[in-house]
Amino acid sequence: MSDESSPPGAGPLAGVRVIELGSMYAAPTAGRMLRDFGADVVKIEDPAAGDFARQWQPAHQGLAIGFSRLNAGKRSVGIDLRQAAGREIVRRLAREADVLIENFRPGRMEAWGMGYKELSQDNPGLVMTRVSGFGQTGPYRERPGFGTVAETASGYAFLNGWPHTPPTAPPFGFADSIAGISAAFGTAMALYRRGVHGCGGEIDVALYEPLMFILGDAVLNYTSSGEVMRRHGNASGAASPRGIYEAGDGGWLSIAASNQTIAMRLFHAMDRSDLCADERYATNRARMANNEALQKIVADWVRSKPRDEILAVLDEHEVVAAPVNDARDISLDPHFIERSLVGLAGTVLGDAVMPGPVLHVKDYAGPVYDGVPAVGQHTGEVLAGELELTADRLTELAAAGVISAPQGA
């Protein structure tokens, strides 16, 4: 259980014990968020195959990039939850845990006798965070769900893309990531409530719901006006000018003149102060009505110079703009190197870096990402050290396929 006397400089979740029954993307993202801020995360995996995300591409020398990013620094314990003996081990671990994260289809944990009602009887302070496709309630609760389904069901794919292109899903775990971060946020709230009132709680996160919240203007707009918002490409549909533009040297950059002051600054940066008084462009309502013509004016100006020169002019005039970065740009950028990127040590990936925590806490330097666990690497360490299972018992359980063979056994 958590230690409330954490030393100065420790993460805000130092001493918090998390049991992660999560696989793939969303629940492990929540586990990583908690681990980023000091929690000890014990990841329960199938003792034979492990988390399926270990098989994802891309991979380097057999190590999946996505799995590595989300699970570095966690401890892996191989337990077969399909066996009663395996479930009993997890129940025992949950008795001393602060948080249990799971992402099984709703009803599975209850069928195993491991729902919140059962686990909280042994551990009233337990926070159980549940991530599923469509949530623990509602007509769709039993449906399976991955991020792609959440991105379409939430309305995101319908709004993403250009008017003449099909609805478009992102090429990365967008819905899963947002759901995982939301699950970590809910877990932190429940831990705070426990600190005040002494009780645990159950957090219910549906993959689509955080993404639907972000897209909420579309729903409110329809239910108030009857208008269905459509795809706008790189335009926002709310303010003009805004978009992604190609510079004279072929580089790309974004400009977001999303309020009146910045739009006027942009016109001065373009040496087109005449546009400030032009009734077609003087207000956001007028600019939106004449967006196509204005976008051409801005695009032509951006194409008149190399990207770095355009960005320098925009910076001088305090216009909100940035280059369109690829992974190489990000990994070499001094700002991101100082603030946002962290090393992943002790793996076959070499001197690799990846994005670090999503926010910064004063006086906490952040976690060290010290390797990616092999399937069941910490089985003996956790089960012997915390449940006091003997070497003979561990060997017996491993022979029955209930747990991974403890290293060194």
BAMIBA-96892 format. One record per residue (C-alpha): residue number from 1; residue in three letters; z negated, x, y; chain. Coordinates in steps of 0.001 Angstrom, whole numbers, padded with zeros to 6 digits. Each point is the difference from the previous one (the first is absolute). Layout:
<nodes>
{node NUM,'ALA',{Z,X,Y},'A'} ...
</nodes>
This chain:
<nodes>
{node 1,'MET',{000000,000000,000000},'A'} {node 2,'SER',{000498,001059,003600},'A'} {node 3,'ASP',{-002318,002458,001684},'A'} {node 4,'GLU',{-000923,-001195,003498},'A'} {node 5,'SER',{-001151,003474,001086},'A'} {node 6,'SER',{003396,001649,000250},'A'} {node 7,'PRO',{-000010,003425,001688},'A'} {node 8,'PRO',{001493,000457,003481},'A'} {node 9,'GLY',{003738,000544,-000159},'A'} {node 10,'ALA',{000367,-001849,-003279},'A'} {node 11,'GLY',{002494,-002785,-000323},'A'} {node 12,'PRO',{-001243,-003458,001009},'A'} {node 13,'LEU',{000272,-001095,-003653},'A'} {node 14,'ALA',{-001740,003055,-001451},'A'} {node 15,'GLY',{-002120,-001033,-002960},'A'} {node 16,'VAL',{002034,-003141,-000711},'A'} {node 17,'ARG',{001122,-000218,-003639},'A'} {node 18,'VAL',{003292,-001793,-000673},'A'} {node 19,'ILE',{001327,-001031,-003405},'A'} {node 20,'GLU',{003770,-000447,000277},'A'} {node 21,'LEU',{001657,-002173,-002629},'A'} {node 22,'GLY',{003203,000263,001972},'A'} {node 23,'SER',{003495,001007,-000945},'A'} {node 24,'MET',{003343,000393,001705},'A'} {node 25,'TYR',{-000325,-000127,003796},'A'} {node 26,'ALA',{-002133,-002538,001898},'A'} {node 27,'ALA',{-003416,000348,-001669},'A'} {node 28,'PRO',{000291,003815,-000250},'A'} {node 29,'THR',{000843,000006,003723},'A'} {node 30,'ALA',{-003303,-001782,000641},'A'} {node 31,'GLY',{-001738,002569,-002189},'A'} {node 32,'ARG',{001578,002838,001931},'A'} {node 33,'MET',{-001024,-001545,003343},'A'} {node 34,'LEU',{-003626,-000098,-001172},'A'} {node 35,'ARG',{000193,003499,-001456},'A'} {node 36,'ASP',{001478,001267,003283},'A'} {node 37,'PHE',{-003264,-000867,001725},'A'} {node 38,'GLY',{-002421,001445,-002523},'A'} {node 39,'ALA',{-000266,-002384,-002958},'A'} {node 40,'ASP',{-000037,001328,-003564},'A'} {node 41,'VAL',{002830,-001835,-001772},'A'} {node 42,'VAL',{000021,-000166,-003793},'A'} {node 43,'LYS',{003415,-001156,-001163},'A'} {node 44,'ILE',{000083,-001805,-003355},'A'} {node 45,'GLU',{003327,000493,-001803},'A'} {node 46,'ASP',{001476,-000850,-003368},'A'} {node 47,'PRO',{-000981,003014,-002144},'A'} {node 48,'ALA',{003499,000371,-001448},'A'} {node 49,'ALA',{002508,-000845,002730},'A'} {node 50,'GLY',{-002113,000086,003145},'A'} {node 51,'ASP',{001045,-001748,003185},'A'} {node 52,'PHE',{003689,-000934,-000231},'A'} {node 53,'ALA',{000459,001546,003454},'A'} {node 54,'ARG',{-000192,003379,-001755},'A'} {node 55,'GLN',{003533,-000759,-001205},'A'} {node 56,'TRP',{001434,-000819,003427},'A'} {node 57,'GLN',{002766,001941,001662},'A'} {node 58,'PRO',{000345,002248,001859},'A'} {node 59,'ALA',{-001963,002558,-001993},'A'} {node 60,'HIS',{-000282,003783,000168},'A'} {node 61,'GLN',{-000595,001989,-003191},'A'} {node 62,'GLY',{-001163,-003201,-001666},'A'} {node 63,'LEU',{-002462,-000995,002729},'A'} {node 64,'ALA',{000847,-003305,001721},'A'} {node 65,'ILE',{-000040,000317,003780},'A'} {node 66,'GLY',{-001223,-003551,000641},'A'} {node 67,'PHE',{-002791,000210,-002544},'A'} {node 68,'SER',{-001112,003346,001399},'A'} {node 69,'ARG',{-000237,-001275,003566},'A'} {node 70,'LEU',{-002126,-003013,-000912},'A'} {node 71,'ASN',{-002269,001559,-002627},'A'} {node 72,'ALA',{-000684,003583,001058},'A'} {node 73,'GLY',{-003691,000781,-000142},'A'} {node 74,'LYS',{-000988,-003012,-002111},'A'} {node 75,'ARG',{-001660,000436,-003384},'A'} {node 76,'SER',{001939,-001373,-002981},'A'} {node 77,'VAL',{-001764,-001584,-002961},'A'} {node 78,'GLY',{002107,-001214,-002926},'A'} {node 79,'ILE',{-001288,-003335,-001363},'A'} {node 80,'ASP',{001851,-002653,-001995},'A'} {node 81,'LEU',{-001009,-003311,001575},'A'} {node 82,'ARG',{001696,-001916,-002808},'A'} {node 83,'GLN',{-002863,001046,-002273},'A'} {node 84,'ALA',{-003444,-001562,000304},'A'} {node 85,'ALA',{-001652,003416,-000153},'A'} {node 86,'GLY',{002116,001136,002934},'A'} {node 87,'ARG',{-000924,-003034,002057},'A'} {node 88,'GLU',{-003678,000578,-000727},'A'} {node 89,'ILE',{000276,003543,001345},'A'} {node 90,'VAL',{001543,-001280,003234},'A'} {node 91,'ARG',{-002710,-002650,000334},'A'} {node 92,'ARG',{-002602,002723,-000279},'A'} {node 93,'LEU',{001765,002070,002663},'A'} {node 94,'ALA',{000190,-003070,002252},'A'} {node 95,'ARG',{-003774,-000461,-000175},'A'} {node 96,'GLU',{-000461,003184,002040},'A'} {node 97,'ALA',{003074,-000343,002203},'A'} {node 98,'ASP',{000291,-001228,003563},'A'} {node 99,'VAL',{003600,-001165,-000249},'A'} {node 100,'LEU',{002358,-001054,-002776},'A'} {node 101,'ILE',{003709,-000340,000842},'A'} {node 102,'GLU',{002339,-001799,-002396},'A'} {node 103,'ASN',{003577,-001239,000085},'A'} {node 104,'PHE',{000430,-001961,-003199},'A'} {node 105,'ARG',{001600,-003416,000020},'A'} {node 106,'PRO',{-002620,-002610,001014},'A'} {node 107,'GLY',{-002024,-001158,-002983},'A'} {node 108,'ARG',{000340,003207,-002016},'A'} {node 109,'MET',{-003344,001463,001066},'A'} {node 110,'GLU',{-001724,-003327,-000709},'A'} {node 111,'ALA',{001625,-000177,-003447},'A'} {node 112,'TRP',{-001470,003439,-000679},'A'} {node 113,'GLY',{-003450,-001132,001150},'A'} {node 114,'MET',{000297,002262,003053},'A'} {node 115,'GLY',{000458,-002462,002851},'A'} {node 116,'TYR',{-002110,000235,003141},'A'} {node 117,'LYS',{-002481,-002532,-001350},'A'} {node 118,'GLU',{-000682,002121,-003083},'A'} {node 119,'LEU',{-000017,003409,001686},'A'} {node 120,'SER',{-002168,-001129,002928},'A'} {node 121,'GLN',{-002671,-001270,-002379},'A'} {node 122,'ASP',{-000637,003610,-001001},'A'} {node 123,'ASN',{000662,001383,003486},'A'} {node 124,'PRO',{-000591,-002529,002822},'A'} {node 125,'GLY',{001023,002575,002605},'A'} {node 126,'LEU',{003438,000588,-001526},'A'} {node 127,'VAL',{003052,-000463,002200},'A'} {node 128,'MET',{002939,-001100,-002148},'A'} {node 129,'THR',{003364,000407,001719},'A'} {node 130,'ARG',{002846,-001847,-001678},'A'} {node 131,'VAL',{003667,000592,000754},'A'} {node 132,'SER',{002675,-002227,-001538},'A'} {node 133,'GLY',{003473,-001305,000690},'A'} {node 134,'PHE',{-000969,-003407,001364},'A'} {node 135,'GLY',{-003798,000031,000150},'A'} {node 136,'GLN',{-002821,-001406,-002080},'A'} {node 137,'THR',{000568,-003597,001145},'A'} {node 138,'GLY',{002929,-002328,000638},'A'} {node 139,'PRO',{002899,-001357,-002085},'A'} {node 140,'TYR',{001603,003454,-000398},'A'} {node 141,'ARG',{-003164,001886,-000992},'A'} {node 142,'GLU',{001190,000688,-003557},'A'} {node 143,'ARG',{003401,001316,001020},'A'} {node 144,'PRO',{000605,003728,-000388},'A'} {node 145,'GLY',{000874,001837,003161},'A'} {node 146,'PHE',{001178,003393,001200},'A'} {node 147,'GLY',{000733,001197,003511},'A'} {node 148,'THR',{003634,-001084,-000029},'A'} {node 149,'VAL',{-001021,-003575,-000763},'A'} {node 150,'ALA',{-002620,000131,002760},'A'} {node 151,'GLU',{002571,001298,002471},'A'} {node 152,'THR',{002297,-002937,-000712},'A'} {node 153,'ALA',{-002653,-002725,-000356},'A'} {node 154,'SER',{-001731,001034,003247},'A'} {node 155,'GLY',{003145,-000414,002083},'A'} {node 156,'TYR',{000441,003716,000677},'A'} {node 157,'ALA',{003291,000522,-001834},'A'} {node 158,'PHE',{001531,-003038,001722},'A'} {node 159,'LEU',{-000656,001539,003414},'A'} {node 160,'ASN',{000866,003587,-000935},'A'} {node 161,'GLY',{003572,001170,000515},'A'} {node 162,'TRP',{002950,-001030,002115},'A'} {node 163,'PRO',{001397,-003495,000560},'A'} {node 164,'HIS',{003053,000805,-002140},'A'} {node 165,'THR',{-001901,001704,-002858},'A'} {node 166,'PRO',{-002036,-001517,-002848},'A'} {node 167,'PRO',{-003808,-000182,000214},'A'} {node 168,'THR',{-001268,003537,-000592},'A'} {node 169,'ALA',{-003075,001354,-001768},'A'} {node 170,'PRO',{-001377,003427,000997},'A'} {node 171,'PRO',{000616,003067,-002220},'A'} {node 172,'PHE',{-003727,000746,-000303},'A'} {node 173,'GLY',{-003238,-001809,-000860},'A'} {node 174,'PHE',{-000355,-001891,003271},'A'} {node 175,'ALA',{-001828,-003158,-001104},'A'} {node 176,'ASP',{-002079,001949,-002525},'A'} {node 177,'SER',{-001141,002504,002618},'A'} {node 178,'ILE',{-000984,-002644,002537},'A'} {node 179,'ALA',{-001831,-001970,-002697},'A'} {node 180,'GLY',{-001808,003161,-001123},'A'} {node 181,'ILE',{-001121,000868,003514},'A'} {node 182,'SER',{-001096,-003622,000499},'A'} {node 183,'ALA',{-001953,000143,-003264},'A'} {node 184,'ALA',{-001804,003122,001205},'A'} {node 185,'PHE',{-000780,-001752,003286},'A'} {node 186,'GLY',{-001413,-002994,-001879},'A'} {node 187,'THR',{-002042,002307,-002212},'A'} {node 188,'ALA',{-001482,001765,003012},'A'} {node 189,'MET',{-000927,-003361,001545},'A'} {node 190,'ALA',{-001711,-001054,-003227},'A'} {node 191,'LEU',{-001925,003284,-000142},'A'} {node 192,'TYR',{-001125,-000548,003590},'A'} {node 193,'ARG',{-001147,-003532,-000829},'A'} {node 194,'ARG',{-001856,001348,-003012},'A'} {node 195,'GLY',{-001771,002487,002239},'A'} {node 196,'VAL',{-001118,-002819,002288},'A'} {node 197,'HIS',{-000690,-002798,-002469},'A'} {node 198,'GLY',{-000380,001829,-003313},'A'} {node 199,'CYS',{002623,-001938,-001950},'A'} {node 200,'GLY',{003311,001106,-001466},'A'} {node 201,'GLY',{003135,-002097,000118},'A'} {node 202,'GLU',{003488,-000709,-001257},'A'} {node 203,'ILE',{003097,000969,002009},'A'} {node 204,'ASP',{003286,-001784,-000813},'A'} {node 205,'VAL',{003227,001632,001223},'A'} {node 206,'ALA',{003463,-001384,-000747},'A'} {node 207,'LEU',{002863,002486,000314},'A'} {node 208,'TYR',{002015,-002251,002291},'A'} {node 209,'GLU',{-002805,-001148,002318},'A'} {node 210,'PRO',{-000563,003043,002263},'A'} {node 211,'LEU',{003767,000282,000448},'A'} {node 212,'MET',{000267,-003715,000810},'A'} {node 213,'PHE',{-002695,000519,002641},'A'} {node 214,'ILE',{002099,002695,001664},'A'} {node 215,'LEU',{002988,-002379,-000018},'A'} {node 216,'GLY',{-002096,-002894,001248},'A'} {node 217,'ASP',{001985,-000565,003194},'A'} {node 218,'ALA',{002889,-001288,-002115},'A'} {node 219,'VAL',{-002144,-002702,-001601},'A'} {node 220,'LEU',{-001695,-001011,003250},'A'} {node 221,'ASN',{003352,-000102,001761},'A'} {node 222,'TYR',{001474,-002291,-002646},'A'} {node 223,'THR',{-002958,-002350,-000214},'A'} {node 224,'SER',{-000157,-000338,003783},'A'} {node 225,'SER',{003713,-000095,000879},'A'} {node 226,'GLY',{001867,-000621,-003241},'A'} {node 227,'GLU',{001989,003216,000496},'A'} {node 228,'VAL',{000431,002388,-002935},'A'} {node 229,'MET',{-000010,003596,001221},'A'} {node 230,'ARG',{002972,002044,-001257},'A'} {node 231,'ARG',{000850,003642,-000634},'A'} {node 232,'HIS',{000598,002044,003157},'A'} {node 233,'GLY',{000726,003452,-001384},'A'} {node 234,'ASN',{-001791,002591,002123},'A'} {node 235,'ALA',{-000666,-002460,002822},'A'} {node 236,'SER',{-003368,-001717,000133},'A'} {node 237,'GLY',{001083,-003484,000975},'A'} {node 238,'ALA',{-002892,000033,002481},'A'} {node 239,'ALA',{000770,002612,002642},'A'} {node 240,'SER',{002997,001966,001271},'A'} {node 241,'PRO',{001145,002731,-000012},'A'} {node 242,'ARG',{-001374,001216,-003297},'A'} {node 243,'GLY',{001756,001724,-002873},'A'} {node 244,'ILE',{001204,003128,-001742},'A'} {node 245,'TYR',{002812,001924,001641},'A'} {node 246,'GLU',{002279,002914,-000868},'A'} {node 247,'ALA',{000064,002933,002417},'A'} {node 248,'GLY',{002995,002108,000891},'A'} {node 249,'ASP',{-000748,002633,-002637},'A'} {node 250,'GLY',{-000351,-002537,-002813},'A'} {node 251,'GLY',{-003799,-000071,000097},'A'} {node 252,'TRP',{-001812,-003329,000047},'A'} {node 253,'LEU',{-002886,-001233,002129},'A'} {node 254,'SER',{-001905,-003173,000739},'A'} {node 255,'ILE',{-000721,-001595,003364},'A'} {node 256,'ALA',{-002510,-002812,000438},'A'} {node 257,'ALA',{000135,-001415,003518},'A'} {node 258,'SER',{-002212,-002832,-001127},'A'} {node 259,'ASN',{-001629,-000835,003307},'A'} {node 260,'GLN',{001244,-000383,003556},'A'} {node 261,'THR',{-001301,003293,001363},'A'} {node 262,'ILE',{001547,002074,-002773},'A'} {node 263,'ALA',{003330,-001812,000319},'A'} {node 264,'MET',{000121,000892,003682},'A'} {node 265,'ARG',{-000906,003617,-000799},'A'} {node 266,'LEU',{002822,000124,-002519},'A'} {node 267,'PHE',{002522,-001180,002586},'A'} {node 268,'HIS',{-001163,002723,002397},'A'} {node 269,'ALA',{000173,002602,-002799},'A'} {node 270,'MET',{003585,-001067,-000631},'A'} {node 271,'ASP',{000710,000397,003728},'A'} {node 272,'ARG',{000777,-003700,000027},'A'} {node 273,'SER',{-002582,-001303,002442},'A'} {node 274,'ASP',{002537,-002658,000941},'A'} {node 275,'LEU',{-000852,-001786,-003261},'A'} {node 276,'CYS',{-003543,-000636,001247},'A'} {node 277,'ALA',{001256,-002488,002571},'A'} {node 278,'ASP',{002874,-001391,-002059},'A'} {node 279,'GLU',{-000862,-003606,-000813},'A'} {node 280,'ARG',{001357,000522,-003530},'A'} {node 281,'TYR',{-002553,002739,-000734},'A'} {node 282,'ALA',{-002843,-000449,002511},'A'} {node 283,'THR',{-002302,-001900,-002373},'A'} {node 284,'ASN',{-000564,000034,-003760},'A'} {node 285,'ARG',{001269,-003579,-000311},'A'} {node 286,'ALA',{003210,001005,001777},'A'} {node 287,'ARG',{000309,003201,-002033},'A'} {node 288,'MET',{-000356,-001924,-003257},'A'} {node 289,'ALA',{002690,-002436,001137},'A'} {node 290,'ASN',{002284,002959,000723},'A'} {node 291,'ASN',{-001280,002289,-002734},'A'} {node 292,'GLU',{003386,000870,-001507},'A'} {node 293,'ALA',{001405,001247,003299},'A'} {node 294,'LEU',{-003187,001903,000840},'A'} {node 295,'GLN',{-000145,001639,-003417},'A'} {node 296,'LYS',{003514,001326,000539},'A'} {node 297,'ILE',{-001019,001486,003372},'A'} {node 298,'VAL',{-002995,001742,-001550},'A'} {node 299,'ALA',{001960,001158,-003066},'A'} {node 300,'ASP',{002752,001484,002176},'A'} {node 301,'TRP',{-002572,001898,002054},'A'} {node 302,'VAL',{-001748,001382,-003077},'A'} {node 303,'ARG',{003350,001200,-001372},'A'} {node 304,'SER',{000659,001915,003215},'A'} {node 305,'LYS',{-002424,002838,-000867},'A'} {node 306,'PRO',{-001520,001788,-003017},'A'} {node 307,'ARG',{-003127,-001580,-001440},'A'} {node 308,'ASP',{-002463,002583,001316},'A'} {node 309,'GLU',{001321,-000404,003539},'A'} {node 310,'ILE',{-000235,-003787,-000161},'A'} {node 311,'LEU',{-003557,000186,-001352},'A'} {node 312,'ALA',{-000990,002460,002748},'A'} {node 313,'VAL',{001269,-002360,002700},'A'} {node 314,'LEU',{-001761,-002951,-001586},'A'} {node 315,'ASP',{-003233,001971,-000293},'A'} {node 316,'GLU',{000221,001016,003646},'A'} {node 317,'HIS',{000261,-003678,000980},'A'} {node 318,'GLU',{-002734,-001078,-002446},'A'} {node 319,'VAL',{002320,-002204,-002011},'A'} {node 320,'VAL',{-001214,-000774,-003524},'A'} {node 321,'ALA',{002383,001864,-002312},'A'} {node 322,'ALA',{000028,002258,-003042},'A'} {node 323,'PRO',{002435,001769,-002296},'A'} {node 324,'VAL',{000927,-001651,-003281},'A'} {node 325,'ASN',{-001759,002432,-002326},'A'} {node 326,'ASP',{000762,000784,-003598},'A'} {node 327,'ALA',{-002524,001629,-002347},'A'} {node 328,'ARG',{001069,003505,001049},'A'} {node 329,'ASP',{-000506,-000835,003687},'A'} {node 330,'ILE',{-003459,-001359,-000722},'A'} {node 331,'SER',{-001114,002961,-002100},'A'} {node 332,'LEU',{000991,002475,002751},'A'} {node 333,'ASP',{-001301,-001916,003013},'A'} {node 334,'PRO',{-003017,001754,001614},'A'} {node 335,'HIS',{-001687,-003270,000968},'A'} {node 336,'PHE',{000151,-001389,-003513},'A'} {node 337,'ILE',{-001025,003364,-001491},'A'} {node 338,'GLU',{-003132,000045,002171},'A'} {node 339,'ARG',{-000965,-003632,-000305},'A'} {node 340,'SER',{001646,-001864,-002857},'A'} {node 341,'LEU',{001017,002233,-002908},'A'} {node 342,'VAL',{-002299,001430,-002667},'A'} {node 343,'GLY',{000510,002424,-002845},'A'} {node 344,'LEU',{000023,-000988,-003659},'A'} {node 345,'ALA',{-001459,002960,-001867},'A'} {node 346,'GLY',{-000249,000946,-003637},'A'} {node 347,'THR',{003175,-001624,-001327},'A'} {node 348,'VAL',{003474,001039,-001166},'A'} {node 349,'LEU',{001311,-001328,003323},'A'} {node 350,'GLY',{-000805,003320,001674},'A'} {node 351,'ASP',{-000754,000132,003714},'A'} {node 352,'ALA',{000634,-003713,000461},'A'} {node 353,'VAL',{-001300,-002150,002812},'A'} {node 354,'MET',{-000266,-003757,000316},'A'} {node 355,'PRO',{-001300,-002551,002509},'A'} {node 356,'GLY',{-003776,000034,000218},'A'} {node 357,'PRO',{-002471,-002801,000830},'A'} {node 358,'VAL',{001308,-002906,002062},'A'} {node 359,'LEU',{-002649,000495,002691},'A'} {node 360,'HIS',{-002453,002588,001260},'A'} {node 361,'VAL',{-003806,-000191,000120},'A'} {node 362,'LYS',{-001761,002225,002505},'A'} {node 363,'ASP',{-002021,002843,-001567},'A'} {node 364,'TYR',{001622,-000518,-003405},'A'} {node 365,'ALA',{002586,002630,-000835},'A'} {node 366,'GLY',{001589,-002091,-002723},'A'} {node 367,'PRO',{000403,000434,-003750},'A'} {node 368,'VAL',{001336,002910,-002004},'A'} {node 369,'TYR',{002759,-000970,-002426},'A'} {node 370,'ASP',{-000853,002269,-002877},'A'} {node 371,'GLY',{002431,-000771,-002772},'A'} {node 372,'VAL',{001417,-002983,-001843},'A'} {node 373,'PRO',{-001979,-000997,-003104},'A'} {node 374,'ALA',{001588,-000025,-003437},'A'} {node 375,'VAL',{-000444,-003188,-002013},'A'} {node 376,'GLY',{-003660,-000158,-001014},'A'} {node 377,'GLN',{-000783,003442,001391},'A'} {node 378,'HIS',{-003544,-000994,001005},'A'} {node 379,'THR',{-000835,-002261,-002947},'A'} {node 380,'GLY',{-002664,002277,-001466},'A'} {node 381,'GLU',{-001406,000937,003385},'A'} {node 382,'VAL',{-000513,-003632,001057},'A'} {node 383,'LEU',{-001035,-001577,-003286},'A'} {node 384,'ALA',{-002353,002791,-001056},'A'} {node 385,'GLY',{-001357,000685,003458},'A'} {node 386,'GLU',{-000451,-003567,001175},'A'} {node 387,'LEU',{-000332,-002107,-003139},'A'} {node 388,'GLU',{-001631,002782,-002045},'A'} {node 389,'LEU',{002346,-000493,-002933},'A'} {node 390,'THR',{-000461,002763,-002534},'A'} {node 391,'ALA',{002761,002349,-001138},'A'} {node 392,'ASP',{000026,-001701,-003399},'A'} {node 393,'ARG',{000385,-003433,001596},'A'} {node 394,'LEU',{002819,001225,002247},'A'} {node 395,'THR',{001796,001471,-003007},'A'} {node 396,'GLU',{-000428,-003268,-001897},'A'} {node 397,'LEU',{001377,-002078,002892},'A'} {node 398,'ALA',{002934,002384,000473},'A'} {node 399,'ALA',{000868,-000182,-003713},'A'} {node 400,'ALA',{000107,-003808,000271},'A'} {node 401,'GLY',{002307,000197,003019},'A'} {node 402,'VAL',{-002578,-001600,002286},'A'} {node 403,'ILE',{-000133,002988,002374},'A'} {node 404,'SER',{001947,003165,000683},'A'} {node 405,'ALA',{-001122,003039,-001929},'A'} {node 406,'PRO',{-002445,001791,002322},'A'} {node 407,'GLN',{001305,003346,001139},'A'} {node 408,'GLY',{-001531,002800,-002013},'A'} {node 409,'ALA',{-000984,-002365,-002786},'A'} 
</nodes>
